[in-house]
Amino acid sequence: MSEAYCRVESGALGPEENFLSLDDILMSHEKLPVRTETALPRLGAFFLERSAGADSDNAVPPGSKIELPLWLAKGLFDNKRRILSVELPKIYQEGWRTVFSADANVVDLHKMGPHFYGFGSQLLHFDSPENADISQSLLQTFIGRFRRIMDSSQNAYNEDTSALVARLDEMERGLFQAGQKGLNDFQCWEKGQASQITASNLVQNYKKRKFTDMED
């Protein structure tokens, strides 16, 4: 018997992703620029642009700049062993943080990174000296964009919102949809189209049993 997919909430804003969440699975596959601090044996074949300088064991040499999916970079990162160092994606660097602090609403977040907040939160795992600035920028960007997102969701009843939604990251899209649903539910209630409250099966069964006892 087939059942509808029940959306699992993302855990990306916490210390670890929720790998039952489709959003987190997609986010964890986004590429992260890294620099190798030691040779990576037998991995040269996966990075063909580096294979020419690889050793006889087909290793990626130290100092190579490569891109790894987030989940793999997190697995290899170790402050003690120094296997690799992470380079911040441009969208989280100081130049873009200045843009966000000036007016976060002008940025097309989905184009820059569809999981901007979740991916940025996971970057804090890598102990960068800029972690405090990154976390503050993420918070202020969300605060700066939140009011406009919710205002738009409440004032766009039966209107085409595709242009607005296209600029939102995945978490913001979820907020917008929640706002639209709240508006639609309120409109239905105003028009008297809200679903009626009915007694639960538990109460109905209790009444039936009570009526049967009275007959006996």
N, C-alpha and C positions, 0 to 999 in steps of 0.2 A: 504493500500500500504506500503510494507516494505521498509525501507531505511537503508543504511549502517551506522554503528556506526561512529560518528565523535568524534575523541579523544578530551577530555577536558583537558586543561593544568593543571598541578598540582599547588597548592598554598602552598605546604608544606614548601617552603623556606621563606615564609612570616609569618606574625603573626598567621594566621589561615589556616587550610586546606580548599581545595575546595571539598565539598562533592558531586559535580557532576563529579569529577574525579575518575576513577576506581583506579588509582595509590594511591590517597590519602585515599580512603576507605580501601584499603588493608593495607596501612602503618599505619593507625589509629588503626588497630586491632592487631598490634604487641604488645607483652607483655612487661611490664615495672615493674621491682622489686620495691616494696614499703614497708614501715613499718607503721603500723597503730599507730597513736598517741592517739586515743580514741576508745572506743568500737564501733563496727559497728553492730547495732541490726539486727537480722533476716537474716544475711548473712552467718552464719556458714555453712548452708547446701550447699552453693556454693563452700566452701573451706573445703572439708571433712577432710583434714589432720589437720585442726585447730578445728574441731568440738568437739573433745574430751575435749578440755579446754574451750569450750564455756559455757556461762552462761545458765540459764534456758530459756532465750528468744532466744537461738540459735544465740548469737552474736559472732562476731570475736573479741577476747580480744585485748586490747592495747598491742603494742610491737610485734604483729604478723608480720612475713615476708611473704608476698604474692605477686603474680604477677597479675597485672591488665592490660587490654588493654589500650593503650595510651589515647583513647577518654574518658574512664571512669576515669582514673587517673587525667586528666586535669579538668574534671567536679567536682571531689571531692577535688582537691587541693585548699587550702585557707590559706594564711599566718596568718590570724587573728584567725580562728577557729582551726587550727592545726589538721585537720582530719587525714592527712597522710603526711609522708615525703618520698621523692623519692631517691632511690639509683641508682647511675649511672650504666648503663650496662657496662660490662668490656671493650667493644670496644671503649668507650668514656673516660675511666679512664686514669690516667697519664701514666701507663705502655705502653698502646697501643698508646697514643699520642706521646711517645718517638719513637716508631717504625715508625709511620707515618712521623715524622720529619726527621728520618734517610733516609728512602727510601719508599715512599708511594706506589711505583709501584709494590713492592713484595707482597702486601697484596691482598688476594682474597676477595674483598669487598662484592660480592654477597653471599658468604658463611657466612661472618660475619654478614651481614644484608643487604637484597636486597634494602632497602631504606635508606642507610647510611646517606646521606646528609639531606634528608627530616626529618627523625626521629631525627637526631642530632639537627637540627634547632628547632624542636618542644620541645626538652629538655630545651631550653633556657627559656621556659614559667615558669619553676619551680624555678627560682631565686636561683640557686645554686651558692655558692662562686666560683665555677670553671667555670662559664659561659663564662668569657672572654677567658680562655684557650681553652674551647671547641670550641667557635666560630672561634678563630684563627687557631686551628687545622683543622677544617672543610675547611676553606678557603685555607690554605697552602696545604692540601691534594688534593683539587680539582686542584689547580694551578700545583702541582707536577705531577699529572696524566693526565691533559688535553692535553698537547702537544703530549704525546705518543699515546693517544687515537685518536687524529685527524690525526697524522702522519700515524698510522696504517690504518685508514679508507681511506686515500688517496693513500696508497701504497699496497693495498690488492685487486686489481681489479681481479674479477673472481677467487679468492682464498678462501680456507676454513678458515673462521675466528671464528669458533665455540669455539675453545679453548680460544681465547682472550676474546670474548664477554662473555663467561661463568664467567669470573672473575670481570666483571663490575657490578656496582650497576645500578638500573633501570634508573636513570637520565643519567648516563654515556652511557648506551646502546642507549638512545635516541639521544645523541650527535654523537655516532658512526654511527647510521643509517642515521642521517642527513648528515654526511660527506660522507658516501657511496652513498647516493642519489645525492649529488652534483657532485661526481666523475662520476657516471653513466650518469648524464645529460650532463656533459662536453664531455664525450666520444661519446655520441650520436651526439652532436653538431659538433664535429670534423669529424665524419663520414658522416655528412650531413643528419642525421636521425632525427634531431630536428623537432618538429611539425611546420608547416607553420603558419605564422601570418595571421589571417583572420579578415575581418571586423566584428564588432559586429552587432547583430540583430538590434540595435537601428539605426546604420548608414545605414544598408541595407534598413530598412523600410523607413528611411528619403529619400533615393534616389528614392525608388518606388513612394512615394507620390509626390516628385518633378517632376518625369517623367510623372506622371498622370496629374499634373497641367499644364505641358507644352503641353500635347496632347489636353487638354480642351481649 
